[in-house]
Each structure stands twice: as structure tokens, then as C-alpha cells.
Amino acid sequence: MTSTDQDAAPRPATFTVRSPATGDPVGEHPVHGPQEVARAVERARTAAAGWAALSAAHRRAHLLRWKRALASSLDAVAETIAAETGKPRGDAVLEVILTLEHLNWAARNADRVLRGRRVRSGLLAANQRASVVHRPLGVIGVIGPWNYPLYTPMGSIGYALAAGNAVVFKPSEHTPGTGVLLAELLASAVPEHAGLLTTVTGTGATGEALAGSDVDKVAFTGSPGTARKVMAVCARSLTPFLAECGGKDATIVTADADLDAAADAVVWGALSNAGQTCAGVERVYAVREVHAPLCRKVVERVRALRVGPVPDAVYGPMTMPAQTAVVRRHVEQALASGARALLGDATSMSTPTATAASGVSGTSATTGAFVAPVVLADVPEDSPAMTEETFGPVVAINAVASVDEAVRRANASPYALAASVFCHDRRAGAAIAARLRAGAVSVNSVLGFAAVPALPFGGSGESGFGRIHGADGLRAFTAPQSVTVQRFTPPVNLTSFSTPAAARARAVAAARWLHRHR
């Protein structure tokens, strides 16, 4: 659909966001179209000029002021996240804390990472002083997900701001309130830079308008299918694009692993946030000697958890109720193809109990979509439960003959985002990690990298491309500029038509001799 079509098509002025757990309304937000998005980008362009002109020290001070405001409002932010996603408040609090850690690192390290640096000129250009500087791109468009509506987009927003850019943020239509609150907190903490972070709300059409606007780069988190659509829009103007598109992350358990620790980590990695974690645990490959005891320990731990619509549940409902059908299909097809259900099955999944119009044309909010945990074993490798992202509280634990087989199976996935290894010998575990195609690997933990701001995060294949977090994440929102300054006139100028042929020949002969004998 073109921007003109979007303007012509009737669209509601606002939409209602409802709790995935109760169906109660938790917010009303405007549906921003192409014109509103263009105005937001224009304001951001003005703000970017002033922001980039500040010294790194001043930007750092402003961002740390924003971080403190976010920390002071932790309860309000966590409550908004919990209301919009349905996740337990404790999970929402952890998300805010992780966000604060990353924002703190980005603010304090941007100058060190991005300051200009001298590089060696080499013999041929010995008369040149060479350096590299990192220039802000200008305005970054960020399209965020609903599963971690603060932590995930802030991996782009916080780092882009620290690198000297302004940002226009389009949060998921399921979690717009979190994005609105985030921008409000920055505006109140840094009022002298109005428009530095603007949140635009709406459905996919709003995200398409942002991707097709005058932004200098788009950072996207979502499904591979949606990423392709957004990337196609960016391609019209050759707008750079960064994509994080989920994963089918594997855990490898060796024969000498601590099975209690592995089981505990697998359960948390598979079930936290109702399994709606791009870098969570979906596949486990355990060497045959420990497969049965590992399965028993995982099932014991899962049985002890409180799940469902109860106050002390360890996870909440599906934020997107339609995802329940995906989970059910994966489980049903796995069982039909010979997998064993160690705990739960497709019939144990609850059915949504109520549906309410959301206010956005063509969408609805279904409540009560709680999914009971499912533990599978012996799942065929070509089953959707092993090849597609399930994004629900399901884990498949398969036996393998060796670590080599585990590595081959882990790497066979079209996704390559994250993985984990459990091995008593930490050096051996790190060696296994080095063989995995995943962009991030934890040894003897899951998602250990998420709490380390200095580490880059991202994947390849169906998991997308580009990196956020760490020094790579800061540089992702800059354009390197190479500069040479001539210090003196060279004895033989090879870039001038006035250089005598004999002098040029002597210089070429000297270079040939040097490179043949060095």
C-alpha cells in the first residue's frame, strides 16, 4: 500500500489497548498517518542538529539525567509494561533494570568508542596524516516489538541517542503506552531538546510510513516476514536497515554438565515471558547419557511452577492471542510425527475466553490466552516445532549421540540468534560455543549476554542482520568518515599529471622491490 493509499483510506482516529489477561482497556492512543509521521521526522531533524552539535560530555549528562528519571519512575514504567503485555510485574521490573544498565553504558561509553582516532598511513601515503571520525546519521526510525517493549527498542533508541542522533519511535500497537511514557520521560528530563525522541503510534501502516519517511536509518525488531516488507520500503530510498527477527535458539548439554543447573536454566529460558523471548530456549540437545535424567529434572521443575490466571503465576498470557494457534499447531504436528509429550499437550492449552474490539480496523484483543507449559522429547528435526519460531511456553529436548551431532543440529536452523552450552569444563564449553553459528552464546547460563551492555547483540539468516548494544551498537548509528591531511609534499607525486615519467617509474620499481622482499 502506498502512502497516498493510506491517506485516502479511512482510518480510525484512535485505538484502544486492552490487557491481554483481562480484556480491560489500559490506554487510548492516536493512529498516526504519513503526515503526522513526516512532521515527527521533521521535528526530529531540527532536534538532531542541536543534539549533534553538543559536546559528548553534554550529551552524556543529558542521557544520564534521563536514566535517573527512568529509574525514579521504575514502578510506573513497570506497571505500564505489565498492563500492556500481561507479564508479571516482577518480569516488567527486571526489564526496566536491564534497560537502565544499557542506557547507563551507552551514555558513559559513547565518547570513548566514537571519538576520532588516528590510523597508520602506510609507506605509500607517508606524507598524509590519516584519521577516522564517526558522524551521527541524523534521524533514526525505530520500530519496536511487543514482547519486551522497553528493553528491546532501547537497544536502538538509547545507543542511537548516545551516538548523537534523534529518534522517532513506533512501538507495537499492543504496547504503545510504554513508548509514549518513554518519550515523555526524556522530554521532562531534557526539555531543552524538544523532539529528540518522538513516539508515533498506530498499526503496521504507521510503521510503513516511518520506514518510507525521511529517516536516515531504520532499526526494526519483529518477524522475518514483516522485516522483509519494511526492508522493501527502505529499499525505495536506499535507507539503511537493521533487523532483529527472532530465533530458534538451541541449548547443548554435555555428558559432564551440571544437570540441575542445566534443567533450571532450560525451564526459565523456555517459559519466562510465556516463551515469548526471541533469544529464549526452544530446542535442547542433550547427549544420550544424560538425556533421560535431564528430561526428568526439567519436568519436575515445570510441574512445581504456578501458571495460568492466578496472582502468583510465573508467566502471563500470550500478549498476542493469535500466537496460541501457532503454539498448538507446533505441538500437534510434533506429536503426530512421533514426538513424545513429557508434560502437557495441545489439549492442555487453554482456549481464549473473551474477545473485545480493539479500536483498530481489522484487529481484535482476545483475553484469557494462557498456555500451559509443554515439554516434548524425540521431536523430528523437520517438524515445525524444531524449524519455526514457536514463541510460546514449549521446549523440545532431543537426544544426540555426541556434542558434534548437537552442534550440527543447532547450526542447521535457518535462525542464528542465540544459544547456550552447559558443560562442566568451562574451556570446553567455550570451545563448543565458538563452533555455533549463533550471534550470542552463553556457557552455563541462558541469556547471560543480555545483561552485559558491552556485548553486541544480533544474528544472521532468518534472525536478521546488524548489531545493537556495545561498541558495535553505537557505531551502527554513525557513518565513519575518513580524513587525510597532507603534512608535506611527497618526493614523487603519483597523483599528478605533472610528475615526470622517469620519476614515476623509479617509484613504481621501489614499491615493487619492497613488496617482493618484505
Disulfide bonds with the S-S distance in Angstrom:
none
